[in-house]
C-alpha cells in the first residue's frame, strides 16, 4: 500500500488524464465539454438543458447544415469544435428570470450566443444574421427587434428583416402574411420589414434569448 502522498499523486494523475479526454463543442453559442465521441442529438439537447420533446438540433459545419429533426435517437460522431443550434418546436419548462430587463437583456443574450448586436434606442436591437435554415439558408440579412421594456417577461412580437424578403401583406398566415413596413411597429426605418409573429408559447418557455432565437430559426426554416 502506498503512502498518502503517493495516493494523492495517483489520484491527481487520474484526474488529469480524465480532463485531458474532454473536448469542447458548441450548442446555441455556448461551450460544453464532453468526453464521448458518440452521442445522440437528444443527449446533446439534454446537455444544453433543452427538452427533446420541444427542440431538435441542427449541426452547422462550414456551409453544410444537417438537421436531426425526427432523428433524435440516432448515434452521431462528434469532433472537437463541432457546432450545433437548436430549433424550438414547443413550450419548455419555466426557469428564473434574470435581473436585467428590456433591450439590454436581449442584447446581452445575443452576445452570449455569438452575435454582435447594436442597441439603437427606444428598445430597438439590430444585428447581422446568416440564415441557417430553409430556402434562404446562407443569405446574410440584418435582423431587428423592438424589445419590450419588461423583456424577458414579454417577448418581441416578431422580427424585422432587412432587406425585404416578402411582398407587404397585412392579412394571411406565415410565411407570406402579416408582413408590414417596420416604421409603424418600431423605431426602425422602412428598409426593414416587420413580420408579425407572436411567440405563442412564451409563457410556458424558459424566457431566454436562446429560446427566442430558436423560435426565429423555426420561422426561417418554414419559409
N, C-alpha and C positions, 0 to 999 in steps of 0.2 A: 504494500500500500504506500502511495507517495505521500510526501509531506504536504502540508496545507498550501504552501507556495506553489508546489508542482501542480496540485489540483486546480488552483486558481488560474495558473498559466494555461493548463489544458482547456479549461472552460473558456478562457479568453480566445484561445486559438479556434475552438469550435464555433464561437460566436462570430469571429471574423470570417471564417470560412462560409458560414451561413449567409452573412451580409454580402459577401462577395458574389454570391449566386443570384442576388436580387438584381433586377434591371427595371429601367424606367419606361413607362408608356403614358399616353395622354388620353384622357376621356373628357370631352367638353372643355378642353383647355386646361384641365387640372392634371397634376402629376400624380402617378400611382406607381409604387414599387411592387413588383410581383416576382415570384420565383419559378413559376411553372411556364414552360414554353407552349403548352397546350391548354386552352381554356375554351369554354363555350361563351358566346355573346351574352347569354343570360348571367353567367358567373361574373363577367366584366361589368354588367349593369349593376349587379349586387355590390361589387367592389366600390362602385361610384355612388352607392346609396339610392339607386333608381330601381323601381319596380318593373320587372319584365312584363307584367300584365299591362303596363301603361306606356312602355317605351320599347323601341328597338334600336339597334346600333347600325351605324354606317362606318366602314373603315375608309379613311382618306389616305391614299398613297400616291404621291405626285398628282396627276390629274385623274387617276382612277378612283372610282367610288364603288365600294362593294356593300350592298345592302344585305343585312341579315334579318330583314322582316320575314317572319314565318320560319326562320332558321335559328331560333334562339338556343336550341339544344345541340346544334351542330358543333363538333370539335374543330377548332381552328388553331393554326400555328402562329405564334406571336413572337416578334423580334423586338429587340431594344429600339425604342423610339417610335413604335407604331402609334398611330393617331386614330382616335375614334370620336364620333359625335353621336349624340342620342337624338332620337326623334320622338316627340311626345304624342301619344295617341289617346290619353285619357287622364282622369284625376289621379293624384298621388297623395300620400299622407301629409298632413299639416305639420309644419315644424315652427320653431320660434321665429318671430320677426326680428330683423336687425334693428339697431338703434338709429341708423341713418335712413332718411326718407327722401322721396322725390327724385329729381333728376340726378342729384349727387349719388344716390344709391344705385341708380340704373347705370350711370357712367362707371362707377367703381366695379359693378358686376361685369360689365362688358370688358373692362381692363383685365379682370381676373380670367376671362375667357380668351384673352389674347387679342382683342380688338382695340384699336386706337380711336377713342371716341372724343368728340368735342361737344361741350355744352354751349349753346349759342343764345341762352337767355330765355326766360319765361317757360322753363321746363322742356325746352327742345334739345334733343341729343341726336347727333348725326355721326356716322362712321362709314368707312368703305367696307364693302361686304362682297365676298366672292360666293356666288350662288353655288351651293353644294349638291343640290338635288333637282330632279325634274328636267323639263325640256330646256330650261335656261341655265343648266349646270355649266359652270366655268365662266359665266358672264360676271363682270365686275360692275356693281351698282353702288350708289350711295343710299344707305338706309337711314331714315329719320324716325323719331318717335316723340310725340307730345306726351311727356311723362307726368301723370297726376302728382300733385304735391304730397299726397299720402302714400305713394308707392313705397313698399310693395302691398299695401292693403288693397289698393285699386290699381289694375294694370293699364297700360296704354290700350286704347280702343282699336288699334290696328297700326300697321306700319305705313310709313311714307316712303316712296321709292322714286329715285331719280337715276336715269331718265324714265319717261313714261313707258310702261310696258303694255298697258291695255288702253283701248279707247274709253273715254269717260262714259259712265253709265250708272245712273243713280239706283235703278232697280235691278232685280235679278240676284242670282247667288254666285258663290265662289266657283270659278276663279275670275270671271269677267264682269260680275255685277258688283255694285257698291263701290264704284271707282269714282273719285271726286278730285277736283283741284285741291291742293293742300292748304292754300291760304285761308280757306273757310274753316279749317279744322286744326290749325296750328299756327305758329309764327314762321313757318317755312314758306318759301316762295313757290310760285306755280310751275317752276320747272320740276317740282316734286308732284307726284300724285298720291292721294290718300286711299288706302284700301281699308274700308270699314270691315274689320274682322274681330269682333269681341272674343276674348278668351273665355268661353262659357264655363269651363271647369276650374276657373281660378280660385274660387272659394274653397275648393277641395284640394288644391295643389299646394306645393311647398312654398309657393310665393317667392321664388328666386329668379334672378335674371337668366340663369341657366334653363329653368323651366320655360320662361317666355321665349328664349331663343330656340328651344326645341319646338315650340309651337310655330315660330316663324319658319323653321326648316320645313315643317309639315305644310305650311302654306305654299312654299316654293315647290315642294315635292308633288303637290296636287294641282299644278298649273296645267 
